[in-house]
Amino acid sequence: MDEDQFKTRLKIAKNKRKKDKNSDEHNKGSSMGAAFKMSTELVSAVAVGTIIGFILDNWFGTKPWFILIFFFIGVVAGILNVIKSAKKMQK
């Protein structure tokens, strides 16, 4: 192998490694975004359920029953949203 071929192959290998490194950094960022999105969906579903329960309890005077019921409904809805988002990410 002569020197020109070696330099050419080395240059190609360096460019390929640069591209791989850039794509890894992009995937890491998009993964962090997806994780943040799923955690936000879970927390917001629980918060909305709890707030609805609190409002209904104040309206009907049944503390703490509606808060507990809608808290658990919010937890289930949040988990189902996370599962749905995870399945979309796998496709």
C-alpha positions as CSV (number, residue, x, y, z in Angstrom):
1,M,0.0,0.0,0.0
2,D,1.5,3.3,-0.9
3,E,1.4,6.5,1.1
4,D,-1.4,8.2,-1.0
5,Q,-3.8,5.2,-0.5
6,F,-3.1,5.2,3.2
7,K,-3.8,8.9,3.6
8,T,-7.0,8.5,1.6
9,R,-8.2,5.6,3.7
10,L,-7.3,7.5,6.9
11,K,-9.2,10.6,5.8
12,I,-12.3,8.4,5.0
13,A,-12.1,6.7,8.4
14,K,-11.8,10.0,10.2
15,N,-14.8,11.5,8.4
16,K,-16.9,8.4,9.1
17,R,-16.0,8.6,12.8
18,K,-17.0,12.2,12.9
19,K,-20.4,11.4,11.4
20,D,-21.0,8.6,13.8
21,K,-20.2,10.8,16.8
22,N,-22.5,13.6,15.6
23,S,-25.4,11.1,15.1
24,D,-24.8,9.7,18.6
25,E,-25.1,13.2,20.1
26,H,-28.3,13.9,18.2
27,N,-29.9,10.6,19.4
28,K,-28.9,11.3,23.0
29,G,-30.6,14.7,22.8
30,S,-33.8,13.3,21.3
31,S,-33.9,10.5,23.9
32,M,-33.7,13.1,26.6
33,G,-36.5,15.0,25.0
34,A,-38.7,11.9,24.8
35,A,-38.0,11.0,28.5
36,F,-38.9,14.6,29.5
37,K,-42.1,14.4,27.5
38,M,-43.1,11.1,29.1
39,S,-42.4,12.3,32.6
40,T,-44.3,15.5,32.0
41,E,-47.3,13.5,30.7
42,L,-47.3,11.3,33.8
43,V,-47.1,14.2,36.2
44,S,-49.6,16.3,34.4
45,A,-52.2,13.5,34.3
46,V,-51.9,12.9,38.0
47,A,-52.1,16.7,38.7
48,V,-55.2,17.2,36.5
49,G,-56.9,14.2,38.1
50,T,-56.2,15.4,41.6
51,I,-57.4,19.0,40.8
52,I,-60.6,17.6,39.3
53,G,-61.1,15.5,42.5
54,F,-60.4,18.5,44.7
55,I,-63.0,20.7,42.8
56,L,-65.6,18.0,43.0
57,D,-65.0,17.4,46.7
58,N,-65.5,21.1,47.4
59,W,-68.6,21.2,45.3
60,F,-70.2,18.1,46.9
61,G,-68.6,18.3,50.3
62,T,-67.3,14.7,50.2
63,K,-63.6,15.2,51.1
64,P,-61.4,13.2,50.5
65,W,-63.2,10.7,48.3
66,F,-63.2,12.4,44.9
67,I,-59.6,13.5,45.4
68,L,-58.5,9.8,46.0
69,I,-60.6,8.5,43.2
70,F,-59.4,11.0,40.6
71,F,-55.8,10.8,41.8
72,F,-55.8,7.1,40.9
73,I,-57.6,7.7,37.7
74,G,-54.9,10.3,36.9
75,V,-52.2,7.8,37.7
76,V,-53.7,5.1,35.4
77,A,-54.2,7.7,32.6
78,G,-50.6,8.9,33.0
79,I,-49.2,5.3,32.8
80,L,-51.3,4.5,29.8
81,N,-50.0,7.7,28.1
82,V,-46.4,6.7,28.8
83,I,-46.9,3.2,27.5
84,K,-48.6,4.6,24.3
85,S,-45.7,7.1,23.8
86,A,-43.1,4.3,24.4
87,K,-44.8,2.1,21.8
88,K,-44.7,5.0,19.3
89,M,-41.0,5.5,19.9
90,Q,-40.2,1.9,19.2
91,K,-41.8,2.0,15.8
